[in-house]
Amino acid sequence: MISRTQNQLSELSSKSKSFIVKRTLLVFIPIILLVTINAIIILAVQENLELQVYKESEKSVVDTKFKNIESEIKHIINDIFIIKNNSHLIELLDNKDDKAIENISRDIFYVIKYQKSYDQIRLIDENGNEIIRVNYNNGIPEIVDTEHLQNKKHRYYFYETMKLNNGEVFVSPFDLNIENKKIETPLKPMIRFATPIFDNKGNKRGILIFNYFGQQILNQLNNLINTVVENQLMLLNSDGYWLKGTNKEEEWAFMYEDKKAMSFASRLREEWEEIKNNEASQIETDKGLFTYKTIYPVKNMFSSDSNNANSQDDVPRILSKDRHWKLVSFVDNEVLYSKQNTRRNYVLLALIIISVGFLILCWKLAVYQYKIKLTLLSLELSNETKDKFFTIIAHDLKGPFNALMGFSDILMQELESGDTTNVKTYNSLLNETIHNTYNFLINLLDWSRSQTDKIEYNPETFNVFTLVDEIKDLLHLQAEKKDISIIINVHKDLQIHADKNMINTIIRNFVSNALKYSNNYGKVTIDASLRNNRFFCSVSDNGIGMSKESVEEISNFGDIISTPGTDDEKGTGLGLLLCNELIKKHKGKLGVESVEGKGSKFSFEIPQ
């Protein structure tokens, strides 16, 4: 039983790290895994919600800007039809006199002056001749003199507009204004809105054309701010060129021969194909998030008004769907996921800190568990040792006292009968029993004191040979009884610094055990020397020896082993336990060597 507990204790002690690591991981891994999975799920849900908020925010931005641009264009069309349906214009078409020209010129002058949205408004007759031209002139409007009016019948906007029916509006490409075949500087983005005009008889008499400052639409893109996520607003023409972009050098590239390769369409081919082929949508690519909507300058602009119109000719209609713009809002992936990446880094850092902290806690708990289990096994071993120890003591004390009582009874009977023939023999046996019992009690007392740390370690310098010689004299009767020779191989001047009483007890127990397990006419040798600042001492015999199993059992110093000597001498096995405790007091170690049938050697070494 003791051996099994001792083995468990030894195994636990030898595998302390393994035990602690297993216990730590057993608690750490499941909980950290659960925490990590929950963190990932919560993070994924939050990131998905955040992305949806970004997407909805971008849609809202594009929708708002789309409505603003649409409203601006509607305002332009309104201005055109206000002038077109102006009574002064109708009067001019019916009676082309100076008064009529003056009246409509003044009306157009005020539109340009107060709207501040038009660079030029012109009235051109069916032959391409300008009847009226009013210029904005950098905020100082002027009505151009008749002598400076020009013929525009060869300009594309004239003959394209002349093809239209009543109520239809021509919208030119959104481009830069050109003067004298050169792009005007500073750049002046321009859109021309034109519609045919008719007299009261329904005859087409020319066109009304407004040159609109396109920069006003572009400025609205600059003023739009997304407070949720940083975005980039762009306006593209139907060919995928930037009218408004993130890089000034890339804007209006289609107007310059050396820049025609710079376009959204050529740089982002896959994205452009998606945007080009759909009216409105939102796509996410490896570049980022694109939210777009198609703007038709005149498309269903007045659908709500048409129900109340007296004539369908009063309702503007789109010329062609081919002329349109793409309003695009772009959020770079780096911006789109910057918060997510930052949050992930924080969560990862938090998980690392939590994991390290929890790992330390689990480790401490595992160490605590290990210590508790080690303590419980130690207590269990102590209890088992105590039980066996008390059993052996009870048995070994019973024998000597029975012998004492027996010899005492015999002596009393011999004395009463007057026969003293065997008194000397009985007295010798009685004396030996008393001495053995005394030695046993001394060992028991010393061992008990060692277990309670009541033995004080009092080192001193003494002569080893003298000590060994005294032990030989003390045990000479035990040796003579079996004709055993005690040989001392110790230099007479050998001195060491140690607790003399403890060293005495150790060597005496070694020699006593050697005598007990030696055969008659045997030999016990005591060797002692000083090497490398360490004291070595051994007691060897040529007695019965021990098996490997017995040596291993003794080396555990857990079980108390009591084995009769060669002459049936009694013993408790307590002496070896005591020796081990005393050697530990000297920070030394005990060694056991034995060959069954050939003898044993008990040794110890202590530092000096």
Summary of the structure (lengths in Angstrom):
residues: 608
radius of gyration: 58.1
end to end distance: 38.7
largest distance: 184.5
contacts: 1807
relative contact order: 0.08
helix: 53%
strand: 20%
